[in-house]
Amino acid sequence: MSQYDEGHTVAGWTGTAIATVGSAVLGAGICMVSAVFIAGGTGILAASVLVTWALHLAGWGKPPGVRPRGEWRMGARDLTARDGHPDCWGCRLAGRGRRTAGVVASEVGPVGGEPEPAAAEAGR
């Protein structure tokens, strides 16, 4: 059995269900040559992506990689989602999982963007 347990989440199944409906509407629109159904199906597919992303950010998705068996339940909520998952594009697009403000401030220097004196002299 796989240790990764990918996709067995509320976010994954909800997104899949919405995308299935969107694909059916889009397919019906193509068969009927109906611009209304084609646009509706495309809109539903776009909504499935946004709903899945929102649920992932709310903690109903899981990060990639190996997880302990206790977190394999479908309804297990990911409490680390607020901080962002490493190597997760969804979290990066939402601005999560990046460096903290303290790390960035220590590299840039004091407020105003001026480098710290020691850093300025080291560059000479």
N, C-alpha and C positions, 0 to 999 in steps of 0.2 A: 504494500500500500504506500502511496506517495506521502512524503512528509510535508509537502508544500500546501495541500488543501486549498488550492487557488479557486476563487470564484464562488465558494460556498458561503456567501454572505447575503445579507438583506439587500445591500446595494447592487450586488451582481445579479441576483434573481429579479429584482424589481426592474433594473435596466434592461435585462433580457426580455422580460415580459412586455415592456413598453416598446422595445425595438421590434419584437415579433409583430405586434399590432401595426406599427408603422410600416413594416415591410409588406404586410398583407394589404394595407390600404394603398401603398405605392404600387404594388403588383397589380392590384385591381384597376388602378388608374391607368397603368400602362396598357393593360388588356382592353380597357374600355376607351382608350385614347381620351381621357378626361383630365384636363389641366387642373381642375379643382381637386381631384383625388390624388394626382401626382404631387401637387403642392401640399396637400394635407398630410400625405404619407411622409414627405420630406420633413415637414414641420414636426411630426410625431417622432421621427428618428432623431432630429436635433434635440427635442425635448428629452428623449431617453438618455442622451449623453449628459445633458445638464442635470437631470434628476440623479443619475448614477454618481456624478461628480459631487453633488450636494450631499448625498447620503454618505459617500466616502469621507468627506470632510467632517460630517457630523459624527463619525465614528462607527458607522454601520458597514464599512468596508474594512479590509485588512491589508496590512503592508505585505509586500512580496517577501518570499523567503520562508524558511522553516519556522514553524510555530509549535509551541508545546501542545500536547494532545488536549489539555484542558480548555484551549481556546478554539477548538475545532467546531464547536456547536454553531449552528446557523445564526442563532440569536445572540451570540457573544459579541458584545460591543468592544471596540478597540479604544481603550482609554488614552492611548498615546497619539491619537490622530490630531489632537489640538496642537501639538508641537511639530507635526509634520513627520512623514516617514522618509528615511534616507533613500535616495535614488527613486523617488516617486514623482512622476511628472505631474500628476494631479495636485499633489501638495506644493510642488514648486510653482505651478501656475497660480496657486492661491497665495503665494508668498510665505508658505510655511516650510520649515526644515532648512532654512538658511542660517547664516551666522547670526549670532545674537548682537544686539546693539552695542554691548560692552566690548566685544571683540573688535567690531568695526571702529568704535570710538578710540580704542587704544592704538589702532594702526594709523588713523587719520591724525590724531592729536587733539588738542583742545578745540572747543567750539569755535567755529570760524574757519576751520580747514587749515590753519597754520600748523606745520609740523612741530613736534616738540624740539626744544633746543638740541638735545643729544642726537636726535635723528638728523637734524639739519647739519650739524657739524660732522657727522659720520659720512654724509654725502659729499663732503668737500674733498 
